[in-house]
Amino acid sequence: MTLRLHLEEATVEPPRALTPAQVATLATVPDLVTITPTGGGLWRLAGRQRVGTVRLGHGDGAVEMRVRPKLPVRRLLGLLEHDDIWQNRQITAATDDLLVPALTTVFARATERVLRGGVLHGYVHREDALTVVRGRIRTSAQLSRRMGLPTAIEVAYDDYLADIPENRILLGAIELAQALPDVAGTTRALLRHLSARLVGVAPVRPGAPLPPWRPTRLNERYVPALRLAELLLSGASLQQEGTRAIQIDGFVLNMAQIFERFLTRELTTALPPYGLRCAAQQGHRLDRQKRVLFRPDILVHRDGRPQAVVDAKYRTLDGVPPTGHLFQLISYCTALGLTEGHLVYASGTPSAEPYQIENSDIRVHVHVLDLDQEPADLANAVATLAERLTERSGRPAKATGSSPPADEIDPVSGVRAGT
């Protein structure tokens, strides 16, 4: 019998009875839930910073888990693709408690708008053995594989078809969305219709590497749906621990990663008018021997030089920031030769004054960006945060011999989870 769990993000649940098989299943996904024995055959479950719906295991160890976000779903979806979702009024208050159905509906409608303009085609390189010449003859392959015989000709050519990365990603997400629980019947019907539009396309499977693509003038109309499709596909696989592999089916969002991406995206837009720019997850070295790599969440630059470091923390600030958070930011500032560091929390009450670090010029500023507010109010809060970053980024970075600013490795304009 399947165990059905209803948890809340980052919340400890009362103890409950679990069978050994169910405990073994839950123990393989510690990033989703933690389990702690309390005695008497009871176990205490605690949700992590991940939300969504997932089915785990099979037989006696089968578990179906729903982890509800603390934020209303319409607020959460606004963080994912703020402008597109709200301008098109794709979600309403009625979907506030149902993350997976809301997200699949948003994705289905975005994909419907994309395919309404026709299925995108492109040139795909092919290498094949044909009975007629097409493209160019692969002479070396013809001689090594066919011994020079003309019965089959090794050729290479470019074919103009729909089986391109953009359509493969869309179709993979469409098939995944149809299998997710709690999806409305009308949305499933729309997804089936969209799937039939992509004939001849090989879908990307959940957990498989996504084929590379880049935004261009030709695929511009695809981009909103592709971003949501990538989100669905990336959320369909959980990292398992231990030697026991279990079947996982569902969709999970990493809220810390979502908060970091949102903050980076908004600051990337808000800072340039002040002569600043920001970069996410740049690689730098912590030690002079360049053996220890670290990647600050956001690094603020002026004229190519780092001015301040920003660390996004998806949690509630209750009084003084945790010592570990301060130590992490102080390490970043020391290695980068900076005097200004900023901690940005998702809720709570910020400190009125910065923390001046003893025997150091480093100051740590603490901010709270409350995510549970209307989009216009949230935009104003981000603008205020950008102004405060600007005020604290006027001093140049310290010139120290132990902290060169740019041992950069793979600078990324997007965001990877680093909280």
N, C-alpha and C positions, 0 to 999 in steps of 0.2 A: 504494500500500500504506500502510495506517495505521501511523504510528509510535506505539508504546505505551511510555509513560514511567511509571516508578514512583519517586517522589521522597519525601523526608521533609521535613516542615515546617521552614523556616528552616535548611536544611542544603545545603551545597555538594556537588555530585556530581562524580565524575571526568569528564574531558573525553570527549566522544563525537562521532561524525560526524553531521552533519545536512545535508540537502539545502537549497538556497536557498529552496524553497517552504516547507519546515518552519521554517526560520529566520524567514521572513516571517510565518508564522502565529503563532509564539511571541512575536514582537516586538510584537504587537498587545495582549498581555495582561501588561504588566510588573507589575501588582499580584499576579499569580499566580506568575510565574516570571521570573527574569532570566537572560539569555544573554550570555556574554562570549566573544569569539574567543580561542583559545589558539595559533593557527597550525596549518598543515598541514591545514586543513579541519576542525579539531576545535573544539568549542564546550563551554564549561563552563556547566552549568545550576545554578541555586540556587533552592530553594523559598523563598517568602516566608511571612508569618504567616497563610497561608490553607491550608485543608485541604479535601479532598473529591475528587470525580471529575468530569471534564469532557471533552467531545469538542469539538475545535476544527477549523475549516476543512473542506476537502473535497478530493478528488482527491489529487494529489501532496503537497499541504500538510496532509493530514488528520493530526491528532494526538489520541490518547486519553491523558489524563494522570490518574494517581492520586497525590494528595499525602496521605501518611499523617501523622496527628497524632503529636506526641511523647508526649502523654498517652494512656493506654489509653482506648479509645472509651467504656467505661462511665463513666470519670471525666469525660470531655468531655460526655457527655449529661447527667450529673448537674449540670454547670454551667448547662446550658440550661434545664432545668425540674426542679430538684433534687427537690422534694418529690413531685411527681406521678409521676415515673419510678421513683424508688426505692421509694415506698410500694406501687406496683402491681407491683413486680418484673418490669418489662417487658423488661429486658435482663440478660444473663448474661455470664460471662467468655468464653463461646464466640464472642461478637461483638466481642471487643476490637480486632481488626485490621481491621474492616470498617465504616467510618463510615456510608457511604450505606445499605447494607442495614439496619443497626441503626436508623438514624433513620427510615427509611421504615416499618419494622416498628412502631416506637413510635408514629408518626403514625397508621398504619392501625388499630392497636388502640385508640388514643385516640378516633379518629373512629367506630369501631364502637361503643364505649360511648356516645358522644354520640347517634348515630342510633338506637340501641336504644330510646331513649325517644321516638322519633318525629322527623320532620323539622319543624324550626321554620318557621312561617309568619309573615308580617307584612304590613302595608299598604304598598303601593307606589303612588306617584302616577303616573297615566297621563294623557297628552293624546293624543286620537285623533280620527279622523273616522269616525262610525258612522251607520248608517241609522235608529237609534233613539236616544232621549235616555237618557243614562246619566250620573249625576252632575250637573254643571252645564254649561250651554251657554256656550262661549267666544264671546261676542257679537262682540268685535272681530275675532277670527279668522274667524268665520262671514261677516261682512260683507266683509272684505278678500280672503278666499280663495274664497268661494262666491257672492259678489255677492248675498247674501241668499237664494239658492235653497235649498229644503229637501231637495235630493237627497242631501246628506250633511251631517251635523250635527257641528260641531266641539265636542267635549266634553272635560271634565276630570273625573277621578274617582279614587278610591283603590280599588285591587284587593287582595284578601287572597290572597296566593299565596306560593310557596316561593322565588321569584326575588328574594331579599333579600341584602344584602351578606355576611352570615355564610355562607350556603350557596354563594354565588358564590366566596368565598375557599376554602372547603373543597373544592369541586369542582375549582377550578383546581389546587390542590395535589395532589388525588387523581390527576388526569390527568398532571401532571408526574411524580409518583412512579412511575407505571406505566412511564414511558419511561426511567427512570434505570437505569444498568447495575448488574449484580450483585445486583439485587433477587431475593429468593427467590420460587420459583413459588407457594408458599402465600400469600405477601404480595401478589403480583400478583393472584391469584384473589380475595382479600379486597378489594383496591382496586377490582376490576371490579364486585364485588357492591355496594360502597358507592356507586360511580358510578351504578349503576342505581337507587339509592334517590332520587337527586336529579333526578328527571325535571322538565323545564321550567325548569331553572336554567341561566343563561348563565355559564360558568366564566370566572374571571379568567385572562388569559394571562400567562405569565412575562415580566417586564419592564414590564408595564403598571401604572399607578398602582392601588393597592388601594382599593376603595370604602370610604368611612369607616364605622366602626361604633364603638360604645362598650359596655362591659360594663353590663348591666342585670339586674334580677331575672329577666327573661324568657329571656335568653340565657346565664345563668350557667353552665349545664351545657356550653355550647359552648366556653367560654373556653380550657380546656387544649388542645383540638384546634385552635382558631383560632390560638393562639400558635405552635404547631408548623407550621401551614399557612403562616402569614406568614413563618416562618423559611425554609421550603422555597422559597417564591416569591421572597423577596428574595435567596436564595442561588443562584437560577437565572440571574442576569444578571451579567455582568462588564463593567466599564467598559473599552472598547477605546480604544486610542490610534492616531493616524495616520489617513490618509484611506481605508485599506483596511478595509472591514467584512467580518468573517468570521462564519460560522455557529457559534454556541456552544450546546451542549446539555449540561446536567449540573447539579451542585450544589456550591457552594463556601461554606465558612464562614470569616468573618474572625475569627481567634482573638483579636486585640487587642480587637475590639469585644465578643466573648463575655466576655472577662475583665473588661472595664469594666462591662458590664451585670450580671454576677454580683456584683461588688464593690458596685455601687450598690444592687442589690436587697437584699443582706445587710446593709449598713450602714443602709439605710432602716428595717429592722426592729430592728437592734441599738442604735441611738443614742437613740431617744426616751426609754427609761427613765432616761437620764442628762440629760434636759432639752435634748437636741440633736436637730436634724433635718438632713437633707442634701438637696441639690438637684443634679441632673445637668445639665450642658451649659447652664447659664445664660449669657446673653450679657452681657458687660461691655465697657467701653471702656478701652483701654490708655493713651490720651493725653488731655490736657485739652481738645483740640479735638474729641474724640469721633469721630475718623476711623478708628481701628484697633480692630476688634472681636476679642475673644478669648472662648473658652468653656472654662473649666476643667472637667476631668472631673467632679469632685465638690466642692461647696462646703458646708462644715459651718456651720450657723447655731445661735445661741442667742438666743432672744427676738427673732428677726427680724434679728439682726445677724451678719454673717459672722465666724467665729472661726478657721477654718483651711481650707486648700485641700488637696485630695488629688488626686494624679496617678497613674493606673494605668498601669503599664508591663508589658506582656506580653513579658518577656524574662528571662534569667538574669542576676542581679547577680554580677559577678566583680570583687571588690575595691571600689574607689571608683566611685560612680555616674558615668556619662559627664558631661562638662562641659555638654553640651547639655541634659541632663535637669535639672541644677542651675540653669542659666541660665533655663530655661523656668519652673521653679517660683519662682525669685526674682522674675522679672518679674510673675508672678501675684500674689505677696505684696505687692510694691511698689505695683502698681496698685490693689489692694484694701485697702491699709493694714493688712496682717496681719503678724504676727510668727512665725506657725507654718505650715510647709508640710510635707507628707508625700508621699514617694515610696513606692509599693507595687509590689513586683516579684513575678513569678509563681514564681520559684525563685532559689536562691543563698543567700548568707550576708549578713545585714544588718550594718551598722556598729553598734558598741556605743554610741557617743556621737553626738549630732546634730552637724551641720555648722553652726557659728556663723559667719555671713557677716561678713567684714571690713567695718568702718565701717557696720555695720547692726545692728539688733536682730533680724533675721530668723534663724531656726533651721530647718534642713531635717532632718527625721527620715526615716530609711530603714527600711522594713519589708519582710519577705518573707512572702508568703502561699503556701505550698507547695500546689499544686493536686493533686499526686499522692499523696493520702491518702484514707482511708476517710471517708465523709460525716460521721460523728460527730466524727472528729478535725478535719475541715475546719471544721465548725461551731464547735468549740472555738477553733480558730485565729482565726476571724472575731471571736468574742466577745473574745478577748485583744486583737486589733487595735482593736476598738471602745473597750475600756478605755484603751488607750494614747492613742487620739485624744482621749478625754475628759480624761485627765490633762494633755494639752498644749493644751487648748482653754479653759482657765479664764480666761486673761488677755483683757481686752477688746481689740478691734481698735484700732490707733492712730488717733487723730483727726488726719488730715493734710488740708490743703486741696487736695492734688493727687490724692487717691484716694477719691472718693465711692464707697460700697459698692454702690450699686444703680442702675447704668444697665442694667437687666435687659431682655433682649430674648428673648421667647419662652421662658420657663422651661419645662422639660420634666421630667416625673417619671420618664420612661424614660431611655434612654441612646442617644446617637448616637456613631458612631466618632469619636474625637478624639485617639487616641494617636499 
